[in-house]
Amino acid sequence: MTRTLVGAALALFCGSCCAADAWIFAYFTKNGEDGLHLAGSTDAYHWDKLGDGRSFLKPRVGKAKLMRDPCIVRGPDGTYHMVWTSGWNENNIGYASSRDLVHWSAQRELPVMAHEPDVLNTWAPEIAYDEARAEFLIFWASTVPGKFAATAGSSEERYNHRIYFTTTKDFHQFSPTQLFYDPGFSVIDATFLRARGKSWLLVKDETRNPPRKYLQVAEAPDLRGPFGALSVPITLPGQWVEGPTAIEAAGDVIVYYDAYIGKRYGALRSRDLRTWEDVSERMHIPDEGTPQRMRHGTVFAVPPALLEALRKARSDQLGE
């Protein structure tokens, strides 16, 4: 991609708020060993690989040096900030930023759970911009042995997750990590949705005994809570899913999820956030059913000019 092309995209990007119909799906493949992958869409249903399917950023931090569960959000100055799971059993997450999703800052390891020496994991970090407080909210799932004894043994192995968080204004200074969300069960993969002029929290019940593994949604009047009562499960019983990500597109709320048992992506559509329609068969998802299939990712709006620039990016310029 030429600097001129990137500059033209950014000029349009910084002058508007991504209200146009263009989206990016950030995801990983396999175990996350080759890094960040991107797909693009202009209708939220038909997704095509960008960069010929090559990695846009290879993982460099963490003991395992993985890049799983990438989450990207746009800051008020037009910078994209990304966090990710850097390993299965680590106390840190990965972080990098970019202006164009091609050229990235140096990767950094954020030791968000280093204060808990026995922590088992730091999974699926998400990042949201809190306009009311002019700061970024970063949250993730961790298991700290000995905590939440009432649900011990409800997940696989020794896991018994809750959602923790930190905040930052500049990605250099961070608030002390605190408990963010405890719904009374082992919970992972929390994410926010902005729709109908409100914020909503989506979570996965990670209970294995008895098996649940479904998604629920709660109203979120404030990004820090307290959150409303959880809905009934919005995914089908017995259909184990993970990694929800949601947008509002053309009057519909669409929730995408990784149906990992079936090795495919699924999707739900709603107009009232109470009744849900399965629209999985309408989705065109690249590489479904193959080893390169899309895994647990994040959908976010971008200006059409930026998506077009990414479509023209040469694959041999990526992955640095």
Protein Blocks (a to p, Z undefined) as FASTA:
>chain_A
ZZklmmmmmmmmmmpghlaccddddddehjopnopaddddfkomaccdehhlpafbdcfe
djklpaehiacdddfkopacddddfbfbbcbdcddddfkomaccddddddfklmmmkbfb
dchiaddddfknopacdddddddehiakllgokaghjbccdddddddfkomaccddddfb
dghiacehiacddeehiacdddddfbfbdcfkpacddddfbfnbpaddddddfbdehiac
ehiacddeehiacdddddfknopadddddfklmaccdfklmpccehihiakbccdddddd
ddfklmmmmmmpcfklgoZZ
